[in-house]
Each structure stands twice: as C-alpha cells, then as structure tokens.
Amino acid sequence: MVIEGQPAPDFTLPDQDGNPIQLSALMGQPVVLYFYPRDMTPGCTTEACDFRDATPDFQGLGVRVLGISPDTAASHRKFADKHGLPFTLLADPDKEAIQAYGVWKEKNMYGKKSWGVERTTVVIDREGVIRRVFPRVRVAGHVGKVLEAVRGL
C-alpha cells in the first residue's frame, strides 16, 4: 500500500477511449485515483455514480478524478456511457497501477479466497505527493469524505 507523504507512483494507462493517460502529465492539479473492483457491479456502480454526481464540486476545486479497475477500455466505455460518467476511467488489465499502489489483495468471502482489487481511493496533490489514502472503502458517504480531503489542497 502507498503511504501518505510519498511521491505517487507514475503510470501510463489507456482511458475508456484507448488514449494513453500518464499520471505525471497531470501534475499541477490535484488528482483523485479511485481503485474499484469491476465495472457494472452494484457497489462499483454506486461509487461511480456518486463521483459523477459530485463532478461539479471536484471541477470547482480543479481536481481531476480517475477511476481505475482491471477492466478493459471497451468495458469502461460501456460503463461510462450507461451511467453518464463524465470523468476518466483507466483500464489496468495487467494490474500495473493496481499493484504499484498496493491494492491487489487476497480476499476471503464466505470462506473462499480469491485475489482482487481492494476498493481504495488516493488523493494526490499538485506536486504529485500522496496526501490521503482511503483503504477498504465503504461506498456510502465516501465521496463526501474525498471532497473534504481535497478542499485542503
């Protein structure tokens, strides 16, 4: 897991349209990275729609929101279109950023172990330094907590 106060690990991943997005190229503005397990699932849809609904607040603060999951760019395009998501979704099927940020974890559900993305949000300041990490996110009320964190940047 990444640590607050450290430089954010850089990466380049394709967005929902297949365009490469490099994290370090976004510096100069705060960035919220939210890692989620999978497109079109109930919790992930709720979280994405909560970020969608708060987009004017994030934009007003000059904050760029990026969602990251192991899904493909094509899956992200369908997800964004279906739910009117106005922010960037990044495809990480090789788990480059997911592993760099330490959110690929072994999960235990009903006694069955498997690997997957632990829902996590990372707030990065204008200089590329991690200012806040929200591990093991519970979706309800989460976006409000992230907004509170970025207001101080």
N, C-alpha and C positions, 0 to 999 in steps of 0.2 A: 504494500500500500504506500502511496506517496505521502509525504509529510509536509505539513504547513510550514512555510518559510523557505522551502527548497524551490529551485527552478523547475518549472513544469517540463516534463519530458516532451520533446518535439516529435512530431509525426506528420506524415502526409497520407491522407485517405481520400477515396472518392466520395463525393456527395451523391445525393439522390438522382442527379443528372449525369453522373460519371465524371464530373470535373474534379481534379485534384485540389484538395484544400490542405495547406500546410499551416499548422498551428502557429509557428514562429512568424509567419507572414501577417498574422492578425494582431501582433503586439502593437501597443499604442492605444488599445482599447481593452477593457476588461472582457474576459471570456468565461462563460459558464459551460462546463462539459458535464453533460449528464449521461451516465452509462446505464443502459437498460437491457434486460434480457432478450426481448423479442418483439418485433412488430406484430400488430393485430391481436395481442393478448390483452385481457381485461385491465390488469394493473398498468401495463405499459401504455395502453391507450388513454387511460385516465391521466397518467402523468404527462403524456404528450399534450393532451387537451388542456391541462392546467397550465403548462408552459405557453401554449397557444393563446390562451385567454389572458395571460399576463404579458404578452409580447409588447403592447404599448408601454407598459411600465419599464421593461428591460430596455426598449429602444430609447425611451426618455432619459435613461441613465447612460446611454451609449454602450450598452453591454451586448455582446454577441453571444447567442445561445446555440450550442451544438449538441445534438443528440448522437450517441454512438452505441451501436449494437453489432453483433456478428452477422446480421442480415445483409443481403446483397443490396446494391444500389437500386435494382429493379423493385425489390420488396419495399425499400424505403420510399420510392416514387409512389407506389400504390398506397402505402400508409399515409404519406403526406397529402396525396390527392383526396383520399377518402375522408380525412379528418380536417382538411384545410389548414395544414401545419405551415406557418409562414417562415419557419426557421430551418436551418441546415441540419440534415441527418447524414451522418457519415457511416459508410459501410466498412466493417472491420472483420471480414470472414477469416482472415489469418490471425486475428487477435493481436495485432501489433501494438496498438494503443491500449487495448484491454489488458494485456499483460504488463506493458510498461507502467500502467497506473495501478497495477496490483488488484484488479477487480475480477479476475478469473479465479473462481473459488470452487472448492468442493462443497456441494450442498447435500443435505440429508433431509429428504422429505418422506415421511411415513416409513422410515427405516431403509429407504432406497437411496444410495449415494450416487451422485452424478456431478459433473462439472458444468458450471455456467457462470454467467455474469451476475455479480452481486450488485444490486441496484445502488449506485454511488453517484454523488454529484461533487464536482471540484470547481471551486471559484479561483480564477487566475487574474491577477492584477495587470495593469497596463505594461509593466516591465517583464511579465512572464513568470512571476513568482506565485506559487500556490498560497493563497490566503485563507482558504477554508476547505475542509473536506467533510462531506456528509456521508459516512458509510452506512450500509444496511438501511437505506432509506425506506421509510413508511410513506406511501404516496399522499395520504390525506394531510393537507396543510403544509406539505413540503415546499412547494413553490413560494409560498409566503415567507418561509424561513430563508430561502435563497435570495429573494428580493431584499430582505433585511440585511443580509450579509454583503450584497453588492452596493447597497446605499453608502456603506462606509469606505468605499474605494475611491 
